[in-house]
Amino acid sequence: MRQSSNHREPRDWEPLYHPFTLPSADAAIADTRIRPIAAQSAVSDECVEQWIAHGIWGACKVDDSKIDLVYTWVNGSDPLHHKARMKAQADIDTRRPKEQRFREHDELRFSLRSIRKATSSWKHTAIHIISADMNPESPINPDGRLGLVPQWLNTNFNPSRSEHGPPPIYLHHDSEIFHLIPTGPRKPSINEVYAWRNKTLPTFNRGVSVSPVVRYADDALATP
């Protein structure tokens, strides 16, 4: 599952990637149907009214809040990510921010250690890392992508949700998660999907962010 870079520069680490193929154009179009948030079904309207209107939880009780944590992360020191970032900056502006803004300082690993310790008693929850993916510009597979992988993450381990032990960690990539939202009743064409991808991806935000996500109905991705 891991692939090393052929790009050689003096460094004390070796870039690691997850090779995969872009989802189809149809799969890249967002499903805009409104879906219920499963975790909210355990809370009655009366409890919501008390909490929001008066700040009182009262006798309302939720036995098991099913909450996943989602990290967005990029390795700003990765050579392929650096190359794509330089190209994007040249296309939009002549100014270039200092490289210190993008250098990888391993914040993700230390943040995950704290999160896993703090959420070790949570049931049926998980941690998701959404990382950038790069275009290797392969003539053999034009839809091939290389997803950035933290050097310390064991992607050969098959995590599973459990009532016991710390939450599992799942790795996803931007091209698998980001979807084009239609702006009208017409379905976007394949060319429009590819144009949107080329304009939107990859992401370059160097900061590590984490969000609590109360899961809705997509069982394939997160807590049902």
C-alpha positions as CSV (number, residue, x, y, z in Angstrom):
1,M,0.0,0.0,0.0
2,R,2.9,2.3,0.5
3,Q,5.0,3.7,-2.3
4,S,8.3,5.5,-1.9
5,S,9.2,8.6,-4.0
6,N,11.9,8.4,-6.7
7,H,12.6,12.1,-6.1
8,R,15.8,12.2,-4.1
9,E,16.9,15.1,-1.9
10,P,19.0,15.3,1.2
11,R,16.6,14.5,4.1
12,D,16.4,12.2,7.1
13,W,13.0,10.7,6.0
14,E,11.6,9.0,3.0
15,P,8.2,10.2,1.5
16,L,5.5,7.6,1.6
17,Y,2.4,7.5,-0.6
18,H,-0.8,5.5,-1.0
19,P,-1.3,4.9,-4.8
20,F,-5.0,4.8,-5.9
21,T,-7.1,5.7,-8.9
22,L,-9.4,8.7,-9.0
23,P,-13.1,8.0,-8.5
24,S,-15.2,8.1,-11.6
25,A,-16.7,11.4,-12.7
26,D,-20.1,10.3,-11.6
27,A,-18.8,9.4,-8.1
28,A,-17.2,12.8,-7.9
29,I,-20.5,14.6,-8.1
30,A,-22.0,15.4,-4.7
31,D,-25.3,13.8,-3.5
32,T,-27.2,16.9,-2.3
33,R,-30.1,15.0,-0.7
34,I,-30.6,16.0,2.9
35,R,-29.9,13.1,5.2
36,P,-30.8,12.9,8.9
37,I,-28.0,12.9,11.5
38,A,-28.3,9.6,13.3
39,A,-26.9,10.7,16.6
40,Q,-29.5,13.4,16.9
41,S,-32.4,11.0,16.7
42,A,-31.6,10.0,20.3
43,V,-32.3,13.5,21.5
44,S,-36.0,14.6,21.7
45,D,-37.2,18.0,20.4
46,E,-38.1,18.9,24.0
47,C,-34.5,18.3,25.1
48,V,-33.1,20.4,22.2
49,E,-35.5,23.2,23.0
50,Q,-34.4,23.2,26.7
51,W,-30.7,23.2,25.9
52,I,-30.7,25.8,23.1
53,A,-33.4,28.2,24.6
54,H,-32.4,27.9,28.2
55,G,-29.1,26.2,28.5
56,I,-30.6,23.5,30.6
57,W,-30.1,19.8,29.9
58,G,-32.3,18.6,32.7
59,A,-33.4,15.0,32.7
60,C,-32.4,14.4,29.1
61,K,-29.8,11.8,28.7
62,V,-27.8,10.3,25.7
63,D,-26.2,7.0,26.6
64,D,-23.8,6.8,23.8
65,S,-23.0,9.8,21.6
66,K,-21.5,8.5,18.4
67,I,-19.0,11.1,17.3
68,D,-16.1,10.7,14.9
69,L,-13.0,13.0,14.8
70,V,-11.8,14.3,11.4
71,Y,-8.3,15.7,10.8
72,T,-7.3,17.5,7.7
73,W,-3.6,17.3,7.1
74,V,-0.9,17.8,4.4
75,N,2.8,17.1,4.6
76,G,4.2,20.5,3.5
77,S,7.7,19.0,3.3
78,D,6.8,16.4,0.8
79,P,8.6,16.9,-2.6
80,L,5.5,16.2,-4.8
81,H,3.4,18.5,-2.6
82,H,6.1,21.2,-2.8
83,K,6.2,21.0,-6.6
84,A,2.5,21.3,-6.9
85,R,2.4,24.2,-4.5
86,M,5.1,26.1,-6.4
87,K,3.1,25.6,-9.6
88,A,-0.1,26.8,-8.0
89,Q,1.6,29.9,-6.5
90,A,3.2,30.8,-9.9
91,D,-0.2,30.6,-11.5
92,I,-2.0,32.9,-9.1
93,D,0.6,35.3,-7.6
94,T,4.2,36.3,-7.9
95,R,4.6,36.5,-4.1
96,R,5.7,33.3,-2.4
97,P,5.2,32.7,1.3
98,K,8.2,31.5,3.3
99,E,8.8,27.8,3.4
100,Q,8.6,27.8,7.2
101,R,4.9,28.1,6.8
102,F,4.6,24.7,5.2
103,R,7.4,22.6,6.9
104,E,6.1,19.4,8.5
105,H,6.7,19.5,12.3
106,D,4.9,16.3,13.2
107,E,2.0,18.1,14.9
108,L,-0.4,15.4,13.7
109,R,1.2,12.6,15.6
110,F,1.3,14.4,18.9
111,S,-2.2,15.6,18.5
112,L,-3.4,12.1,17.8
113,R,-1.7,10.8,20.9
114,S,-3.6,13.3,23.0
115,I,-6.9,12.6,21.2
116,R,-6.6,8.8,21.5
117,K,-5.9,9.1,25.2
118,A,-8.8,11.5,25.8
119,T,-11.3,9.4,23.7
120,S,-10.2,5.9,24.8
121,S,-13.5,5.2,26.5
122,W,-15.7,6.3,23.5
123,K,-17.7,3.5,22.0
124,H,-18.1,2.9,18.2
125,T,-16.2,6.0,17.2
126,A,-13.2,6.5,15.0
127,I,-10.5,9.0,13.9
128,H,-10.3,10.0,10.2
129,I,-7.2,11.6,8.6
130,I,-8.0,13.4,5.3
131,S,-4.7,14.1,3.5
132,A,-3.8,15.6,0.1
133,D,-3.1,13.5,-2.9
134,M,-0.8,14.3,-5.8
135,N,-0.8,13.7,-9.5
136,P,2.3,11.6,-10.4
137,E,1.8,12.7,-14.1
138,S,2.0,9.1,-15.3
139,P,1.3,8.5,-19.0
140,I,0.3,4.9,-18.2
141,N,-2.4,5.8,-15.7
142,P,-3.5,9.4,-16.1
143,D,-6.1,9.0,-13.3
144,G,-3.6,7.6,-10.9
145,R,-3.0,9.5,-7.7
146,L,-0.5,9.3,-4.8
147,G,-2.0,10.1,-1.4
148,L,0.2,11.6,1.3
149,V,0.8,9.2,4.2
150,P,2.3,10.1,7.6
151,Q,5.6,8.2,7.9
152,W,4.6,6.7,11.2
153,L,1.2,5.4,10.2
154,N,0.9,1.7,9.7
155,T,-1.5,1.5,6.7
156,N,-1.1,-2.3,6.5
157,F,-3.0,-2.6,9.8
158,N,-6.8,-3.1,9.4
159,P,-8.5,-1.0,12.1
160,S,-11.9,-1.8,13.5
161,R,-14.4,-0.1,15.7
162,S,-14.8,-1.6,19.2
163,E,-16.4,-0.8,22.5
164,H,-12.9,-1.6,24.0
165,G,-9.6,0.1,23.4
166,P,-8.8,3.5,21.6
167,P,-10.7,4.6,18.5
168,P,-9.2,3.3,15.2
169,I,-7.6,5.6,12.7
170,Y,-8.7,5.7,9.0
171,L,-6.8,7.4,6.2
172,H,-8.7,9.1,3.3
173,H,-7.5,11.5,0.5
174,D,-9.0,14.7,-0.9
175,S,-9.9,13.2,-4.3
176,E,-11.9,10.5,-2.5
177,I,-13.7,13.0,-0.2
178,F,-14.2,16.2,-2.1
179,H,-17.3,16.3,-4.4
180,L,-18.5,18.8,-7.0
181,I,-21.8,20.4,-5.9
182,P,-24.1,20.9,-8.8
183,T,-25.3,24.5,-9.2
184,G,-28.5,23.7,-11.0
185,P,-30.7,20.8,-12.1
186,R,-28.3,19.8,-14.9
187,K,-25.8,17.0,-14.1
188,P,-22.2,18.3,-14.6
189,S,-20.3,16.8,-17.6
190,I,-17.1,14.7,-17.3
191,N,-15.1,17.7,-18.7
192,E,-16.6,20.0,-16.0
193,V,-15.7,17.4,-13.3
194,Y,-12.1,17.3,-14.5
195,A,-11.9,21.1,-14.7
196,W,-13.2,21.4,-11.2
197,R,-10.7,18.8,-9.9
198,N,-7.8,20.6,-11.6
199,K,-8.9,23.9,-10.1
200,T,-9.7,22.7,-6.6
201,L,-7.1,20.0,-5.8
202,P,-4.7,19.4,-4.3
203,T,-5.1,21.3,-1.0
204,F,-2.2,23.2,0.4
205,N,-3.4,24.2,3.9
206,R,-0.4,23.3,6.1
207,G,-2.2,23.6,9.5
208,V,-3.5,20.5,11.3
209,S,-7.2,20.9,12.1
210,V,-9.5,18.6,13.9
211,S,-13.3,18.6,13.9
212,P,-15.9,16.6,15.9
213,V,-18.3,15.1,13.4
214,V,-21.7,13.8,14.5
215,R,-22.1,11.1,11.9
216,Y,-25.0,10.8,9.5
217,A,-26.2,7.9,7.5
218,D,-23.1,7.0,5.5
219,D,-22.1,3.8,7.2
220,A,-19.3,3.0,4.7
221,L,-17.3,6.0,6.0
222,A,-18.0,6.5,9.6
223,T,-20.2,5.7,12.6
224,P,-23.7,4.7,11.6
